[in-house]
């Protein structure tokens, strides 16, 4: 699926997080590892990096998100190339949209399962932190389409129209929670005292809402794990 040009217009300022530095690209065999914040220059840099390369997997490692326009465009590239995606550690915001671009999507064992998650939320301007609800219908279309229509309509509404820019919907692997029913979708909402209140959305898991397509945890090879250890964790 390629996003229509209308969807991509006017998004250069629609940033999900301020970016201190550009994403880091590292190749291990046929795996391309993307780590760090999504920057406004990443799409052009990625195209240069891909010249003559052939990858099967895009592994997203410890990314707090970033530039929404580049997130959409990289997700487009992933989907158009028919690549799989996997997550190692935290993958939020624009990173979460890139992850959804994968035709097959998995959690990996690159980081402990308790620290591995995909986070989605609505658009806001990173300088003013003002919500950008005019982009919400388009974002809803992307999430709904890339998850094959599995993402529940009510949850989608709350995801793309957050009351606070820091509100997030997280998807964890069901095995992250050792007791109780299979579950793993959590809403974290900013409270008046600046604390977060995170509640499980009962009855939902990452597979059921289409965030992941593979219930198995993807086992990474030793070379890739060594690279992730050198990259460390996000701030």
Secondary structure, DSSP 8 states (H G I E B T S, - for coil): ----HHHHTT-TT-BSS--SS--EEEEETTEEEEES-B-TTHHHHHHHHHTT---SEEEEEEE--BBHHHHHHHHHHHHHTT-EEEEEEEEETHHHHHHHT-SSEEEBSSS-GGG-EEEE---B-TTT--B-GGGHHHHHHHHHHHTTT-S-HHHHHHHHS-SSTT-EEEE--GGGS-SSSS--EEEEEE-TTS-EEEEE-TT--TTTTTS-S--S-B---HHHHHHHHHH----
